[in-house]
């Protein structure tokens, strides 16, 4: 009789320990695994950063495309050309006066 009681306690304790190990396994995967809660928050923050970076790149592309369109032969703007020549080369028209103001 005592042997039977020890067997049932052993089986009961084994099931409890095995259940606890499975519980710890799943809890550890919830918090520290590849698809954990922390990983999801980290990935969402990375997605937000990359979305902002993408928006900046798209805006930069739009600005560059508008500058390219202003420099096309069929849409050449003389004011824009004179602005570029002054900024890059320091060239001015003969009727312009340049006044430098020190800050």
C-alpha positions in Angstrom: 0.0 0.0 0.0 2.8 2.3 0.9 4.5 1.6 -2.5 1.3 2.5 -4.3 1.0 5.8 -2.4 4.6 6.7 -3.3 4.0 5.9 -7.0 0.9 8.2 -7.1 2.8 11.0 -5.3 5.8 10.5 -7.7 3.5 10.7 -10.7 1.6 13.7 -9.3 4.9 15.5 -8.5 6.3 14.6 -11.9 3.2 16.1 -13.7 3.5 19.2 -11.6 7.2 19.7 -12.3 6.7 19.0 -16.0 3.8 21.5 -16.1 5.9 24.1 -14.4 8.8 23.5 -16.9 6.4 23.9 -19.8 4.9 27.1 -18.2 8.4 28.6 -17.7 9.3 27.7 -21.3 6.3 29.5 -22.7 6.6 32.5 -20.4 10.3 32.9 -21.4 9.3 32.8 -25.1 6.6 35.4 -24.5 9.1 37.9 -23.0 12.5 36.9 -24.5 11.8 34.9 -27.6 12.0 35.9 -31.3 8.3 37.0 -31.3 8.3 38.3 -27.8 6.5 41.4 -26.5 9.7 43.4 -26.2 10.7 42.4 -29.7 7.4 43.6 -31.1 7.8 47.0 -29.4 11.4 47.3 -30.7 10.2 46.4 -34.2 7.4 48.9 -34.1 9.9 51.6 -33.0 12.2 50.6 -35.9 9.3 50.7 -38.3 8.4 54.3 -37.1 12.0 55.4 -37.6 12.3 53.9 -41.0 8.9 55.4 -42.0 10.2 58.9 -41.0 13.4 58.2 -43.0 11.3 57.1 -46.0 9.2 60.3 -45.8 12.3 62.4 -45.7 13.7 60.6 -48.7 10.5 61.0 -50.7 10.4 64.7 -49.9 14.1 65.0 -50.9 13.3 63.2 -54.2 10.4 65.6 -54.9 12.7 68.6 -54.3 15.4 67.3 -56.6 12.8 66.4 -59.3 11.4 69.9 -59.1 14.9 71.3 -59.5 15.6 69.0 -62.5 12.3 70.1 -64.1 13.3 73.8 -63.7 16.6 73.0 -65.5 15.0 71.3 -68.5 15.4 73.0 -71.9 11.7 73.4 -72.5 11.2 74.9 -69.0 14.3 76.9 -68.5 13.8 79.7 -65.9 16.3 82.5 -66.2 15.9 83.7 -62.6 16.8 80.2 -61.4 19.8 80.0 -63.7 21.1 83.3 -62.4 20.6 82.2 -58.8 22.6 79.1 -59.4 25.4 80.9 -61.2 25.6 83.4 -58.3 25.6 80.6 -55.6 28.0 78.3 -57.3 30.3 80.6 -59.3 29.8 84.0 -57.8 28.7 85.5 -61.1 26.4 88.5 -61.3 24.8 90.5 -64.0 26.4 93.8 -65.1 23.5 95.8 -63.7 23.4 94.1 -60.3 25.0 95.5 -57.1 26.1 93.1 -54.4 26.2 94.4 -50.8 27.8 92.1 -48.2 26.5 92.5 -44.7 28.6 91.1 -41.9 26.6 89.4 -39.1 
